[in-house]
Amino acid sequence: MVRSREGRARTAHVPDVGRVLDPRGRLGLQGHGPRRGRSGRQPAGHRGPRALPPVRAVRCGAALERWREDRERCAPTDAERGRAAAALEWARTLAPTSDYECNLALVARQAALDPKHAGILASAVAALNRALGHEMERRRREAENAANPSRHVGEIDQRIGLDLLVERVVETATEFGALNIIIARDARNNLFVWRTGAIGAEPGERLRLRATVKKHTEFRGQVQTELTRGSVLERITGPASTFKATPSAPPSDKPAKARKAKRPRAQADSVMAA
């Protein structure tokens, strides 16, 4: 329950998440009043629709009429109500994987909504759209990997030329500074991982580079080739970057350097003593 200054009880129920729209017509939920600035005053010119009429509107006929016009103008459609109901049901059954999802699930499972939690509950619609997009991308990638699985490329310590399409970049911090984990694939769907602090990259960007094969590993059922000492020769940016749209031959490969056999320690000590 939320009480106004006059002590009148007002209740905002969670199932009505799709009832209120913001002034720009987007699906969401607002509290009983606009946000206040640092001075504590409401921003000038705010005419956003409210879940319940303000107290002054009840006392003034003109203000009450304006409030009714705003509610009618911003009334959600049946499609928007359906999206809100689906987002609310998804948030209630969400298995949290982050602090944001944990807070969203807690708010969605409440019987009544505190206006200060209205923003995070309204964000459930956008969060559901993102989750559906990620799920579709995951299924597409699984189908592609099943039809054309990744394979190890090159030999350990071999210097090779590559033409890669960046899939994802994970930025992390280490004791030596920032580290970018660049995850990319070549035209044959082979998976590569390059850990570097020298350069960054963006998903969808193409990199023509020379790098040394560090090791061959496997992660979540996919084999991958880890790179080191990479040198970027060319960058091709743009959201539509594909191998077919901008074909180019990768740099030539160099054979792996032969490793020098290590001397036994006893033999090395005798040579130094001599």
N, C-alpha and C positions, 0 to 999 in steps of 0.2 A: 504494500500500500504506500502511496505517496500523497502527502498532504500539502496543500497550498498554504499561502500565508494566512488565509482566513481559517485554516484548519479543516477545509472540506476534503473528504477522502476521494482520491482518484486512483483507479486501478488500471494498469496497462498489462494485458494478458499476452503471454508469449505466442499463442496461436494466431494473434492478429498481426504478425510481423509484416504481412503483405498489405496491410490496410492503408498505411500512410506512405506517401511519396514525398521526396524533397522538392523544393521549388523548381528544379531543373527537370523533373519528370522521371528521375531514376528510381528504380525500386529500392526501397530502404525503409527505415523506421527512425523517426525523430522523437525526441523527448517532448516535454510539455512547454518548452521555451527555447529560444536560441541561445547559443553559447555567449558568454559574457567575456569582455576583454579584460585586460589587466586592471583597468579602473573599476571593474565591477558593473559597468553599464552595458546595455544591450547594443549591438551594432545598429547604426542608423539605417533605415530603409528595409529592415528585415520583414518579409511578409511570407515566411514559410508556413505551410499548413501544420496544425497541431492536432494531437490526438483528441484533445478536448478543448472547448472554447475557453479563452482566458476569462478571468473573473470580470475584467472591465467590459468584455463583450456581452456578458449576461446583463450588465447594468445599462449598456448603451446599445440601442437598437441598430445603429449604423455599423458599429464594430461587429456585432453579431452577424449582420448580413454579409459583411466582407469575409468573415470567417467561413460562412457557409459557401460563398462563391469560391473561395480557395479550395475548400474540401471537394467541391464538385468538379472544379477544373483539374485537380490532381488525383482524382479517384482512380485507383488501379484497375486495369482490365482483368478479365478472367484468366488470360494467359499469364499475367504478372502474378496473380494470386496463386496460380498453379506452381510457378517457379518458386515463390516464397514458401509454399507448403512443402515442396520437394527439398528445398535447401534446409528448412527447419528439421525435417525428418532425417536428412543426412547428417546434420550437426548433432542430433540427439544420439545417433548410433555410431558416431565417429570414434575411432580408436586413435587417440592423440599420439602424434610423433614429434610435437614441438610444443613450446609454451603457448603459442597462439592457439593451436588446435585444442589444447587442454582447457584454456579459458573459454573458448567458443563452446565446447561441449558442456562445460559447467553452466554457462548462461542459458543454453538452449534447453537444458533439462530442468530448469526451474519452473515452478507453477505460475509465478508472476514475475514481471520484468521491472527492474529498477531503471529509471530513465538514464542513469549514468552508464548502463551497460547496453544501451540501444545501439550504439555505433558498432560494437563488435558483433552483435547479433545480426545487424543488417549486412555486415560483410560476409555472412554465410553464403549469400547468393554468388558473389564473385569467387569465393573459395571453392564452392561446388563446381563452377565452370572450369577453374584451374585444375581441380582434381580429375574431372572428366577428360580434359585435354591430355593430362599426363598419362591417364590410363589408356587412352587411344594410342598415344605415342609408344607406350610400353608394348602393347599388343602388336603394333606394326613392326617394331624392332624385333620382337620375338619371332614373328613369322619370317622376317627377312633373314635373321640369324639361322633359323632352322633350314631355310632353303639354301643359304650360302654362308656356312659357318666361317668364323675367323680362323686363321692359321698363323703359325709363327713365321716370321720373315727374317731372313739373313742368318748369320752366324754370330756367336758371341765375339765382341770386339771388332766386328766388321763395320766399316764405314760405308753407309748406303745413302742413296738419294731417294727422296720420298715426295709424293704429291698428296697431301692429306687434307681432309675436310674436318674442321673442328666440330665436335659434338657438344662438348661440355668443358668448362674450366672451373676448377675448384681452387679458390684462393684461401690460403692458410698462412699462419705466422709461425716461425720457428725462432730458435735462439740466434740464428744467423741472419734473420730478416724475413721479408715476405717470400712466399713460395707459391708458384702457380703450377697446378697439376693439369696439364693439357691432355684431354682425351680426344682422340681423333681416329678416323678410318681412311683407308685408301680406296681406290676404285674397285678393289676386289673384296671389300667389306672386312679387311683385316684390321684388327684393333691395335692401336698404339697408345702408349702412355709416356708422356714426357714431363718430368719434374724439373722446373727451371725457375730461377729467380731473376733471370736477366731480362726476359721479355714477357709480355702478356698476349692474350688472344681473345677473340670473341666467338661465341657459337655461330656457325654458318660461315666463318672465314676460312679461306683456303690458304695453306702454307706450303710453299715449295722449299724444301730444306735438305741439308745434309746432316746426318747424325750417326752416332755410333750405337750399335746394339749393345745394351747393357746386360740384359738377361731375358729369358723366356719364362713367363709365369702364366697362371690361370686364376681367374677371378669370377666367381658366381657362374661357373660352368662355361666360361668363354676364355679361350687362350688369348694372350696378349703379348705384345712385344714392347719391352720397356727401352726407352732411348735415353741417351745422355750426350753431352757436348754437342748440342744441336746448333746449327748455323742457318738462319733463315735467309734464303736467296730472293724470295718474292712473296708478297702478300696480295691476295685477291679478296677484297671485302665485298659485302653486299648480302642481303637476305636471300637472294636467289642463286647463290654460288653453288654450282654443281660441277661434276666432272665432265658432263656432256656439254654444258653451256660454254665452258672455257677450257678446252683441252690443252694440255701441255705435257711434254715429256719430262719425267723426273730426271734429276742429275744422275750421272753415271755412278755405278757402284765401284767400290774399291774392295779388294779381298781383305780378309781379316789378317792382321799382323800376327806373325808367329811369336808366341810367347817364349822368352828366354828361360831355359831350364835353370832352376835354382840350385846353387852348389850346396852340398851338405855343410852343416855348420862346422864340423870338425875340419873339413878340407879348407874352408874359408879361413879359419883361425890359423892353420898351418901356413897358408900363403901369406897372411899378414905378418906372421912371426918371421918368415924368411925375408 
